[in-house]
Amino acid sequence: WTEGTLDEAENSLKELAALAETAGSEVLDGLIQRRSRPEPATFIGKGKVSELRDVVAEAGADTVIADGELTPSQLRALEQEIKVKVIDRTALILDIFAQHAKSREGKAQVELAQLQYLMPRLRGWGETLSRQAGGRAGGQGGGVGLRGPGETKLETDRRRIRTRIARLRREIAEMRTARDTKRTNRHRHLVPSVAIAGYTNAGKSSLLNRLTGAGVLVEDALFATLDPTTRRALTSDGRHYTLSDTVGFVRHLPHQLVEAFRSTLEEVTESDLVVHVIDGSHPDPASQVRAVREVLTEIGADALPEILVINKMDAITPDREIELRADYPDAVFVSAHTGAGIDKLRLVVEQALPQPAVEMTVCVP
Ligand code: GDP
């Protein structure tokens, strides 16, 4: 369902598909419905629901992702109608944040956002639990709602989540103070690290794959603990460094996710270099660059050396390329798809990496 123009809806849906792919899903199909307001019960209208049911069955999909924020009861009603899992944009973004959060603070922020999202939806969850509990207790339950053992369970769950939320808030406040101290006292990595930042869909993960080559994963104990969004790379003179994919920027970031987003991205401040990827085929790359830079400034990563990379050069006309080269004279122009410009980029990254510290022992006779 959308209230905007068809173009806006299509772009938003494309972004949603890109986000779903980032989260590791395979996107099968998309449906748009234009209405003046969402259908109260099921978010989309009745006819669209049955169309969606057919599409899901035909494509063999196991999940439907709605581009918008659905109320808990809309999610539940839609699930019952189309018989597969339904999630909304917020849940999807939370999933991506959870995959990308590395620092303790980032993880805590994401968990906080997840619990806050879960709280009002706990009813549905509680019902399932109550049904199971009822079944075990001897045949009661089965959709009778929340009475019986389930109610106690639901209340316990709620209380537990509230306690956890309060604790996370406290921890986050403490960590923030610790981080401010750390930032002025930045510790250098033994192995230099490069963060790949940029708007969602700019091609960050494609670039990460291209730069490191598919399958060059961990044989080294040194890298054994790295998470899947970090890969190692080697300079031409044999020095190791790491390249990390960061969570992308998205439009319409739900309000309650802003903090989680920032702290997930704050890990960028720990890196030695930022590779800022721009989608060269986007009609207005400047607005995306501005949005990314604003946040980098807010999280204190603006003082880090930055390499601007214009990606998707295979997808633009020669005239557009001339304009972009004039607008971004210092950028490196690449195509993660064809590999054009990648060797140049490797070299530029290599030159911008901090030089290894030289250890000297001075012997005084
Ligand atoms: P991310 O969200 O920034 O990590 O972006 P992805 O790497 O997932 O890429 C987003 C979309 O852009 C995918 O559909 C890619 O296939 C496409 N893409 C990435 N790099 C290029 C490129 O060099 N040329 C073209 N034409 N498309 C690209």
Residues whose N, C-alpha, C, O or C-beta is under 5 A from the ligand:
A	BS01	GDP	Y199 T200 N201 A202 G203 K204 S205 S206 L207 G248 N311 K312 M313 D314 A315 V334 S335 A336 H337
